[in-house]
Amino acid sequence: MAHPRRRYVRRPDKPVVAIRLDLDTDGLVYRKWDDEQRAKKGDWLVDNDGDVYTVDAASFERTYRKTDAGPGAYVKTTPVWATKAEKAGSVATKEGRTHYQAGDYVVSNSEDDSDQYAMSAAKFESLYTPDESS
């Protein structure tokens, strides 16, 4: 039986530290999530409690807001839709491809299932809570 897809919100006490990649660059290429990732000028370099990665500029600007927690502190203010994966797989992201294991969460920043990524169940459950307002 498939795990239901649910709407979640980020815990407000879990900000990230982010810096915009506002440099004259042809981009940044790095390895993460068992694949090659790419960032371009204007994307954001994010430190999410020690997990460092990039986020597409349009996606970041649509989903995060600056907080008063200190320089570079942002919190995700829009809901996400997620389900637990029944088996290992991968999803295409705006930065590359993310591979996941059974039990990890496949997450989307949009209700139409676009702008996807994946994360471990432990990490997801520490950062998000079911959205009871929906």
LOMAR-920920 format. One record per atom (N, C-alpha, C): atom name; residue number from 1; chain; x, y negated, z negated. Coordinates in pm, 1 decimal. Example, Ala and Ser with C-alpha at 12.3 -4.5 7.8 and 13.67 -1.06 7.14 Angstrom:
2
- N|1|A|1319.0|569.0|-780.0
- CA|1|A|1230.0|450.0|-780.0
- C|1|A|1320.0|330.0|-780.0
- N|2|A|1285.0|225.0|-708.0
- CA|2|A|1367.0|106.0|-714.0
- C|2|A|1290.0|-3.0|-787.0
REM end
This chain:
134
- N|1|A|84.0|119.0|0.0
- CA|1|A|0.0|0.0|0.0
- C|1|A|88.9|-125.9|0.0
- N|2|A|57.7|-218.4|84.9
- CA|2|A|137.7|-340.5|97.1
- C|2|A|117.6|-430.9|-24.0
- N|3|A|224.2|-499.2|-62.1
- CA|3|A|214.8|-598.6|-168.6
- C|3|A|140.6|-719.7|-114.5
- N|4|A|47.8|-776.3|-193.3
- CA|4|A|-25.8|-894.0|-143.6
- C|4|A|64.4|-1016.5|-133.3
- N|5|A|35.1|-1098.0|-36.0
- CA|5|A|104.8|-1225.8|-18.6
- C|5|A|34.9|-1327.1|-107.8
- N|6|A|111.2|-1396.2|-191.9
- CA|6|A|53.6|-1491.1|-287.0
- C|6|A|120.2|-1626.4|-273.9
- N|7|A|50.5|-1726.4|-324.7
- CA|7|A|102.6|-1863.1|-329.3
- C|7|A|169.9|-1883.2|-465.3
- N|8|A|290.4|-1943.9|-462.5
- CA|8|A|369.3|-1969.2|-582.5
- C|8|A|414.8|-2114.5|-583.6
- N|9|A|448.6|-2162.9|-702.6
- CA|9|A|508.3|-2295.8|-716.8
- C|9|A|638.5|-2282.0|-795.1
- N|10|A|731.1|-2370.5|-763.6
- CA|10|A|860.7|-2371.0|-831.7
- C|10|A|842.8|-2426.3|-972.3
- N|11|A|909.7|-2366.6|-1066.9
- CA|11|A|906.7|-2416.3|-1204.8
- C|11|A|972.1|-2554.9|-1205.3
- N|12|A|905.2|-2656.7|-1259.2
- CA|12|A|958.1|-2793.6|-1252.8
- C|12|A|1087.3|-2813.9|-1332.0
- N|13|A|1116.9|-2723.1|-1425.1
- CA|13|A|1238.6|-2735.4|-1504.3
- C|13|A|1357.3|-2664.7|-1438.7
- N|14|A|1344.2|-2631.8|-1310.6
- CA|14|A|1450.1|-2561.1|-1237.2
- C|14|A|1495.7|-2642.6|-1115.5
- N|15|A|1558.5|-2759.6|-1137.7
- CA|15|A|1604.9|-2839.2|-1022.7
- C|15|A|1728.0|-2775.6|-957.6
- N|16|A|1757.1|-2820.0|-837.3
- CA|16|A|1880.7|-2783.5|-767.7
- C|16|A|1966.8|-2908.5|-758.8
- N|17|A|2093.7|-2889.4|-731.4
- CA|17|A|2181.7|-3000.9|-700.9
- C|17|A|2204.7|-2995.4|-550.4
- N|18|A|2182.5|-3107.7|-482.4
- CA|18|A|2192.7|-3106.9|-336.4
- C|18|A|2264.1|-3231.3|-285.6
- N|19|A|2341.6|-3210.6|-180.3
- CA|19|A|2413.4|-3319.3|-113.3
- C|19|A|2387.9|-3305.3|35.6
- N|20|A|2351.2|-3416.2|97.2
- CA|20|A|2325.2|-3415.6|241.2
- C|20|A|2457.6|-3407.5|317.0
- N|21|A|2463.2|-3321.1|416.0
- CA|21|A|2581.2|-3305.0|499.6
- C|21|A|2579.3|-3415.5|604.4
- N|22|A|2611.0|-3536.6|557.4
- CA|22|A|2604.9|-3655.0|642.7
- C|22|A|2746.1|-3692.0|687.1
- N|23|A|2806.5|-3600.2|762.1
- CA|23|A|2942.4|-3616.4|810.4
- C|23|A|2943.5|-3606.2|962.3
- N|24|A|3044.1|-3665.6|1024.0
- CA|24|A|3061.5|-3650.6|1167.7
- C|24|A|3119.1|-3511.1|1189.7
- N|25|A|3030.7|-3415.0|1217.4
- CA|25|A|3071.1|-3275.5|1227.6
- C|25|A|2994.5|-3204.2|1337.7
- N|26|A|3056.6|-3100.4|1391.4
- CA|26|A|2989.1|-3014.0|1487.1
- C|26|A|2909.3|-2907.3|1413.8
- N|27|A|2916.7|-2908.3|1280.9
- CA|27|A|2841.9|-2812.2|1201.5
- C|27|A|2930.7|-2732.1|1109.8
- N|28|A|2867.8|-2647.3|1034.0
- CA|28|A|2934.3|-2563.1|936.0
- C|28|A|2886.3|-2420.7|960.1
- N|29|A|2979.5|-2327.3|968.9
- CA|29|A|2946.7|-2186.5|986.7
- C|29|A|3000.6|-2112.1|865.8
- N|30|A|2917.3|-2027.4|803.8
- CA|30|A|2959.8|-1952.1|686.5
- C|30|A|2884.8|-1819.9|681.0
- N|31|A|2931.6|-1727.5|595.7
- CA|31|A|2866.9|-1597.2|580.1
- C|31|A|2794.0|-1592.3|446.9
- N|32|A|2667.7|-1551.0|454.6
- CA|32|A|2586.0|-1533.0|334.3
- C|32|A|2467.8|-1445.2|372.7
- N|33|A|2413.2|-1374.1|276.9
- CA|33|A|2296.2|-1287.2|299.6
- C|33|A|2324.0|-1185.6|409.3
- N|34|A|2449.6|-1136.8|410.8
- CA|34|A|2493.4|-1033.4|505.1
- C|34|A|2484.3|-1075.6|651.0
- N|35|A|2500.2|-1204.9|678.1
- CA|35|A|2495.5|-1250.6|816.0
- C|35|A|2560.4|-1388.7|826.9
- N|36|A|2577.8|-1436.0|949.1
- CA|36|A|2634.7|-1568.2|974.2
- C|36|A|2526.2|-1674.8|960.7
- N|37|A|2558.1|-1782.5|890.1
- CA|37|A|2466.6|-1894.5|870.6
- C|37|A|2528.4|-2018.5|933.9
- N|38|A|2442.4|-2110.6|974.5
- CA|38|A|2489.3|-2234.4|1037.3
- C|38|A|2416.2|-2353.9|977.9
- N|39|A|2491.2|-2460.3|955.0
- CA|39|A|2433.9|-2587.6|911.7
- C|39|A|2479.0|-2693.9|1010.0
- N|40|A|2395.4|-2794.4|1025.2
- CA|40|A|2427.4|-2903.0|1117.3
- C|40|A|2428.3|-3035.6|1041.4
- N|41|A|2479.5|-3137.7|1104.8
- CA|41|A|2481.9|-3270.3|1044.7
- C|41|A|2340.2|-3305.2|998.3
- N|42|A|2328.5|-3354.0|875.0
- CA|42|A|2199.6|-3392.2|818.6
- C|42|A|2136.3|-3285.6|731.4
- N|43|A|2181.6|-3159.0|743.6
- CA|43|A|2129.2|-3053.8|656.4
- C|43|A|2178.5|-3077.8|513.4
- N|44|A|2130.2|-3000.4|421.6
- CA|44|A|2162.7|-3017.7|280.4
- C|44|A|2241.4|-2899.2|227.8
- N|45|A|2346.7|-2927.4|149.6
- CA|45|A|2423.5|-2826.1|78.4
- C|45|A|2364.7|-2819.2|-61.8
- N|46|A|2312.5|-2702.0|-98.6
- CA|46|A|2236.0|-2686.4|-222.5
- C|46|A|2307.2|-2591.0|-317.5
- N|47|A|2312.7|-2628.8|-445.6
- CA|47|A|2357.8|-2539.7|-552.5
- C|47|A|2235.3|-2509.0|-637.6
- N|48|A|2184.6|-2387.6|-623.9
- CA|48|A|2064.7|-2342.6|-693.7
- C|48|A|2107.5|-2251.9|-808.0
- N|49|A|2148.9|-2312.9|-919.6
- CA|49|A|2193.5|-2238.5|-1037.3
- C|49|A|2307.6|-2143.5|-1002.6
- N|50|A|2405.9|-2193.9|-927.3
- CA|50|A|2522.6|-2114.7|-893.0
- C|50|A|2514.0|-2044.0|-758.6
- N|51|A|2397.5|-2039.0|-699.3
- CA|51|A|2379.5|-1980.6|-566.5
- C|51|A|2387.0|-2095.5|-466.2
- N|52|A|2494.1|-2100.8|-386.7
- CA|52|A|2519.1|-2214.2|-297.3
- C|52|A|2488.2|-2175.1|-153.2
- N|53|A|2412.6|-2261.0|-85.2
- CA|53|A|2373.1|-2237.2|53.3
- C|53|A|2329.4|-2368.5|115.5
- N|54|A|2295.9|-2366.4|244.2
- CA|54|A|2247.7|-2487.1|310.7
- C|54|A|2098.9|-2473.7|340.0
- N|55|A|2033.7|-2588.9|354.0
- CA|55|A|1891.5|-2595.0|387.6
- C|55|A|1874.8|-2693.5|502.9
- N|56|A|1800.7|-2653.0|602.7
- CA|56|A|1769.4|-2737.5|717.4
- C|56|A|1715.6|-2872.8|670.1
- N|57|A|1758.0|-2980.1|735.2
- CA|57|A|1720.4|-3115.9|693.5
- C|57|A|1569.7|-3136.4|687.7
- N|58|A|1498.3|-3099.6|792.6
- CA|58|A|1353.2|-3121.5|795.0
- C|58|A|1282.9|-3040.3|687.1
- N|59|A|1326.2|-2917.9|666.6
- CA|59|A|1265.8|-2833.2|563.7
- C|59|A|1291.3|-2891.3|424.3
- N|60|A|1415.5|-2933.8|398.5
- CA|60|A|1449.4|-2991.2|267.8
- C|60|A|1367.7|-3117.4|240.7
- N|61|A|1363.5|-3205.3|338.2
- CA|61|A|1294.0|-3333.5|319.7
- C|61|A|1143.6|-3315.3|303.3
- N|62|A|1088.1|-3207.4|358.6
- CA|62|A|945.5|-3180.0|345.1
- C|62|A|911.9|-3113.8|210.7
- N|63|A|1006.1|-3041.3|152.6
- CA|63|A|973.1|-2958.9|35.6
- C|63|A|1035.7|-3003.0|-96.6
- N|64|A|1138.7|-3087.7|-94.8
- CA|64|A|1206.8|-3128.9|-217.7
- C|64|A|1189.2|-3277.6|-245.4
- N|65|A|1193.6|-3314.3|-372.5
- CA|65|A|1189.9|-3454.5|-415.6
- C|65|A|1298.8|-3476.6|-520.2
- N|66|A|1360.3|-3595.7|-517.0
- CA|66|A|1463.5|-3635.2|-613.5
- C|66|A|1401.4|-3644.7|-752.7
- N|67|A|1476.9|-3605.0|-853.2
- CA|67|A|1430.4|-3613.6|-991.6
- C|67|A|1517.7|-3711.6|-1069.3
- N|68|A|1480.9|-3735.6|-1193.0
- CA|68|A|1559.0|-3821.1|-1282.0
- C|68|A|1659.6|-3740.3|-1363.5
- N|69|A|1679.4|-3612.6|-1329.2
- CA|69|A|1766.3|-3524.0|-1407.4
- C|69|A|1914.9|-3553.6|-1387.7
- N|70|A|1949.0|-3643.2|-1297.1
- CA|70|A|2088.6|-3677.2|-1273.6
- C|70|A|2117.0|-3688.7|-1125.6
- N|71|A|2239.3|-3731.5|-1091.5
- CA|71|A|2275.3|-3749.0|-950.6
- C|71|A|2261.5|-3618.4|-872.3
- N|72|A|2198.7|-3627.3|-758.1
- CA|72|A|2185.2|-3511.3|-671.1
- C|72|A|2085.6|-3407.4|-717.1
- N|73|A|2004.6|-3436.6|-818.1
- CA|73|A|1907.7|-3338.5|-869.9
- C|73|A|1775.6|-3350.2|-794.0
- N|74|A|1730.1|-3237.5|-742.6
- CA|74|A|1605.5|-3231.1|-666.9
- C|74|A|1523.8|-3111.8|-716.4
- N|75|A|1391.9|-3122.9|-703.5
- CA|75|A|1305.0|-3011.0|-737.0
- C|75|A|1210.8|-2985.9|-619.3
- N|76|A|1183.0|-2859.4|-595.3
- CA|76|A|1090.8|-2823.0|-487.7
- C|76|A|949.8|-2854.3|-535.6
- N|77|A|877.2|-2933.0|-458.4
- CA|77|A|744.5|-2978.1|-501.6
- C|77|A|630.8|-2917.4|-420.7
- N|78|A|662.6|-2846.1|-314.8
- CA|78|A|557.6|-2784.7|-234.2
- C|78|A|548.7|-2636.0|-267.0
- N|79|A|431.0|-2576.4|-250.1
- CA|79|A|416.8|-2433.0|-278.4
- C|79|A|486.6|-2348.4|-172.9
- N|80|A|509.5|-2222.6|-207.2
- CA|80|A|560.6|-2123.2|-113.5
- C|80|A|464.2|-2005.4|-113.6
- N|81|A|472.7|-1923.8|-10.7
- CA|81|A|393.2|-1801.8|-2.0
- C|81|A|492.0|-1687.3|1.7
- N|82|A|469.2|-1583.4|-80.3
- CA|82|A|568.1|-1476.5|-91.6
- C|82|A|502.9|-1341.0|-115.0
- N|83|A|577.3|-1238.6|-76.8
- CA|83|A|538.2|-1100.4|-102.3
- C|83|A|663.8|-1019.1|-130.4
- N|84|A|648.8|-913.1|-209.0
- CA|84|A|761.0|-822.4|-233.7
- C|84|A|776.1|-730.1|-113.2
- N|85|A|898.5|-713.6|-69.7
- CA|85|A|926.7|-625.8|43.9
- C|85|A|915.5|-480.0|0.9
- N|86|A|850.3|-400.2|82.1
- CA|86|A|838.4|-257.1|53.3
- C|86|A|961.5|-180.0|98.2
- N|87|A|1032.4|-233.6|198.0
- CA|87|A|1154.0|-169.0|246.1
- C|87|A|1253.7|-276.2|288.3
- N|88|A|1378.2|-236.8|304.1
- CA|88|A|1483.4|-329.9|344.3
- C|88|A|1454.6|-384.3|483.5
- N|89|A|1502.8|-506.2|508.2
- CA|89|A|1482.8|-567.1|638.7
- C|89|A|1556.1|-698.5|646.3
- N|90|A|1514.5|-783.0|738.6
- CA|90|A|1574.0|-915.4|751.5
- C|90|A|1471.8|-1010.3|812.1
- N|91|A|1493.4|-1139.3|788.5
- CA|91|A|1408.9|-1243.9|847.1
- C|91|A|1499.0|-1348.7|910.0
- N|92|A|1450.4|-1406.3|1019.6
- CA|92|A|1520.4|-1517.4|1082.6
- C|92|A|1490.0|-1642.9|1002.2
- N|93|A|1593.3|-1719.5|970.6
- CA|93|A|1576.8|-1845.9|899.7
- C|93|A|1622.0|-1958.3|992.6
- N|94|A|1607.8|-2081.0|946.7
- CA|94|A|1654.5|-2194.8|1027.2
- C|94|A|1806.5|-2202.4|1028.8
- N|95|A|1872.4|-2132.2|937.8
- CA|95|A|2017.5|-2135.1|928.2
- C|95|A|2083.9|-2009.6|986.7
- N|96|A|2007.9|-1903.1|1004.7
- CA|96|A|2065.0|-1776.9|1053.2
- C|96|A|1967.8|-1662.8|1028.5
- N|97|A|2016.5|-1556.2|967.8
- CA|97|A|1933.4|-1440.8|935.3
- C|97|A|1964.8|-1400.5|792.3
- N|98|A|1861.0|-1367.1|715.0
- CA|98|A|1876.7|-1321.6|577.5
- C|98|A|1832.3|-1176.4|568.2
- N|99|A|1920.7|-1091.6|516.5
- CA|99|A|1889.0|-950.6|495.4
- C|99|A|1842.2|-933.3|351.0
- N|100|A|1746.3|-844.0|329.6
- CA|100|A|1692.5|-820.0|195.9
- C|100|A|1672.9|-671.3|173.3
- N|101|A|1653.2|-635.9|46.0
- CA|101|A|1632.0|-497.2|4.5
- C|101|A|1486.9|-477.8|-38.3
- N|102|A|1443.5|-352.9|-46.1
- CA|102|A|1310.5|-322.6|-99.1
- C|102|A|1300.4|-382.3|-238.7
- N|103|A|1188.8|-448.0|-268.1
- CA|103|A|1168.4|-510.8|-398.7
- C|103|A|1204.8|-657.1|-402.1
- N|104|A|1283.1|-705.6|-304.1
- CA|104|A|1312.6|-848.9|-294.2
- C|104|A|1187.0|-920.4|-245.2
- N|105|A|1185.3|-1050.7|-259.4
- CA|105|A|1072.8|-1130.1|-210.5
- C|105|A|1105.2|-1188.5|-73.5
- N|106|A|1008.6|-1179.7|17.7
- CA|106|A|1014.1|-1250.6|145.2
- C|106|A|925.3|-1372.3|125.5
- N|107|A|982.9|-1490.6|146.0
- CA|107|A|920.4|-1617.6|108.1
- C|107|A|905.5|-1705.8|231.5
- N|108|A|799.4|-1785.7|233.9
- CA|108|A|779.3|-1882.4|340.6
- C|108|A|746.6|-2017.6|280.6
- N|109|A|806.0|-2122.3|335.3
- CA|109|A|773.9|-2258.4|292.0
- C|109|A|642.7|-2308.2|351.3
- N|110|A|583.4|-2230.2|442.3
- CA|110|A|460.4|-2271.6|509.3
- C|110|A|356.9|-2160.5|503.1
- N|111|A|231.9|-2199.2|492.3
- CA|111|A|124.3|-2101.1|483.9
- C|111|A|115.7|-2015.7|610.3
- N|112|A|160.6|-2069.8|723.9
- CA|112|A|154.9|-1995.0|849.7
- C|112|A|270.5|-1895.3|863.7
- N|113|A|346.3|-1874.6|757.1
- CA|113|A|456.6|-1777.9|750.2
- C|113|A|580.8|-1822.7|826.3
- N|114|A|588.7|-1949.5|864.9
- CA|114|A|710.9|-2000.2|928.4
- C|114|A|806.4|-2046.7|818.6
- N|115|A|927.0|-2081.2|857.0
- CA|115|A|1028.9|-2129.5|763.0
- C|115|A|1051.6|-2027.4|651.4
- N|116|A|1086.1|-1903.8|692.2
- CA|116|A|1103.5|-1793.9|597.0
- C|116|A|1245.3|-1781.9|544.3
- N|117|A|1256.8|-1713.1|431.0
- CA|117|A|1383.8|-1672.0|372.2
- C|117|A|1352.6|-1559.5|275.4
- N|118|A|1452.8|-1504.8|209.5
- CA|118|A|1431.3|-1396.1|113.7
- C|118|A|1521.6|-1417.1|-6.6
- N|119|A|1480.1|-1360.8|-121.1
- CA|119|A|1564.3|-1364.5|-240.5
- C|119|A|1530.9|-1247.0|-331.0
- N|120|A|1623.6|-1215.6|-419.0
- CA|120|A|1603.9|-1103.1|-509.9
- C|120|A|1483.1|-1130.0|-599.4
- N|121|A|1420.7|-1021.9|-645.0
- CA|121|A|1304.2|-1035.3|-732.4
- C|121|A|1340.9|-1109.1|-860.8
- N|122|A|1455.5|-1076.5|-919.9
- CA|122|A|1495.1|-1141.2|-1045.4
- C|122|A|1510.1|-1291.7|-1026.6
- N|123|A|1575.6|-1332.7|-919.3
- CA|123|A|1595.4|-1476.2|-893.5
- C|123|A|1461.8|-1543.9|-865.2
- N|124|A|1379.6|-1483.7|-778.5
- CA|124|A|1251.3|-1543.7|-743.5
- C|124|A|1164.0|-1560.2|-868.0
- N|125|A|1153.6|-1457.1|-948.8
- CA|125|A|1066.4|-1461.5|-1066.9
- C|125|A|1117.8|-1558.4|-1173.2
- N|126|A|1249.3|-1589.6|-1171.4
- CA|126|A|1301.2|-1688.1|-1267.1
- C|126|A|1272.5|-1832.0|-1220.0
- N|127|A|1251.5|-1850.3|-1089.4
- CA|127|A|1232.3|-1984.2|-1032.9
- C|127|A|1087.7|-2019.0|-1002.5
- N|128|A|1002.2|-1920.8|-977.0
- CA|128|A|865.6|-1944.7|-931.1
- C|128|A|763.4|-1877.4|-1021.2
- N|129|A|644.9|-1933.8|-1018.5
- CA|129|A|531.2|-1879.1|-1092.6
- C|129|A|409.0|-1881.0|-1000.0
- N|130|A|317.2|-1785.3|-1016.1
- CA|130|A|197.6|-1788.4|-930.8
- C|130|A|124.2|-1921.2|-944.1
- N|131|A|74.9|-1972.5|-832.6
- CA|131|A|1.5|-2098.8|-830.6
- C|131|A|-143.7|-2068.9|-868.7
- N|132|A|-178.4|-2103.7|-989.8
- CA|132|A|-313.9|-2076.9|-1040.7
- C|132|A|-416.3|-2176.7|-987.0
- N|133|A|-368.8|-2283.7|-919.9
- CA|133|A|-462.0|-2384.1|-867.7
- C|133|A|-520.9|-2344.5|-734.0
- N|134|A|-468.2|-2236.6|-675.1
- CA|134|A|-518.8|-2197.9|-542.8
- C|134|A|-623.6|-2089.6|-551.9
REM end
